[in-house]
C-alpha cells in the first residue's frame, strides 16, 4: 500500500527547475541515439516482410507442393494400393497358417480330451468315492476330538481354573493389592502433595525474578534498537530517499519520456524517408516501365498475337483436323480391307466375325469409295439394274 502511494505521488510530481533544465538536452541526446536504431529497425522490418512475401511464402508453397507430389502422394498410393493389400494378404495367410490350426486343435482335440477324458472321470471319482470317504473321516475325527477335549478339560483345565480362582486370586488380592492401595492412599499421596506445593512456590519465585530481569533486558534492547533505527534513518534512509525523489526519479522519468518521444519522432522520420524513397522509385522506375509497357509492350504483344500467334494457331488447328480426318480415313480403309480379306478367306457373310460390323458400309451411287457420312445404298450395280429392267 505504501509503495503504491509513493508511486502515485512520484507520477504526479509537478515540474521543477531541474526537470525543465534537463528535459531538452536529454531529449536531443536520446533522439540522436534512438534515430539510427529506429531507422535500422524499420529497414530490417521492411526487408523481412518483403523477403517473407516475395521469397519465403512462394518457396514454402512450392516446397509443400513438391513434397506433396513427390513424397505424400507416392506414400499414400504405396500405403493404399500396395501396403494395405499386402498387409491384408499377410494377415490372412498368417491367420490361415498359424491361428486357425491352433483354434481347431484347441476346439476339437484338447477341449474334448480334457472334458471327457480327464474332467468327467475326476468329477465322478470326487462325487462317488472321495465325498463319502471325507464325510466318514470327518465324523470319526469329530468324535475323537470330542473325547480328547473332554479328557483335557477334566485333567488339566478344571484343576487349573480351581487353583486360579480359589488360591492365586485371594493371595494376590489380600496379600499384595490391598497393602499397596493403603500405602498409596495413606502415605504416598500426602507426601507427593506436599512436595508439589513446595516445588510450585519455588517455581513461582524463580519465574518472578526471571521476569523482572527479562523486562529490564527488553527495555534496554528496545532503547538501543530505537537509537540504531533513528541513526540509520537519519544518516542513510532520509538522504537516499531525498536523492531518489528529487534527483534520480525526475532524471529517470525524463529519460523514459525522451526515449518514447524520440522513438515516435524517429518513426515519423523513417516513414517520411520511406515515402520519399517510394515516390522516387515510382517516378524514376515504375512510371517509365509502365509507360514502356503501355506504349511499346502492349502494341507489340497485340501485333504478335494478331499477326503471328492467331494464324499459327489456326494453321495448327487446321493441320490437326486434316491429320485426324486422314487418320480416320486410313483407319476405315484398313478396317474395310480386313473385312474383305476375311470374307475372301471365310467365304460369304456366314463367316463374319462377331467383332466385325454386320451392316453394309455406305457408298455413293455408282462409286466404290466409302463415305462414312453418306446413306447406305444397294450393292446392285447400275448394269445389273438395266438388265433387270430390260428383261
Buried (B, 14 or more C-beta within 10 A) or exposed (E): EEEEEBEEEBEEEEEEEEBEEBBEEBBEEBBEEBBEEBBEBBEEEEEEEEEEEEEEEEEEEEEEEEEEEEEEEEEEEEEEEEEEEEEEEEEEEEEEEEEEEEEEEEEEEEEEEEEEEEEEEEEEEEEEEEEEEEEEEEEEEEEEEEEEEEEEEEEEEEEEEEEEEEEEEEEEEEEEEEEEEEEEEEEEEEEEEEEEEEEEEEEEEEEEEEEEEEEEEEEEEEEEEEEEEEEEEEEEEEEEEEEBBEEEBBBEBBBEBBBEBBBEBBBEBBEEEBEEEEEEEEEEEEEEEEEEEEEEEEEEEEEEEEEEEEEEEEEEEEEEEEEEEEEEEEEBEEBEEEBEEBBEEEEEEEEBEEEEEEEEBEBEEEEEEBEEEBEEBEEEEEEEEEEEEEE
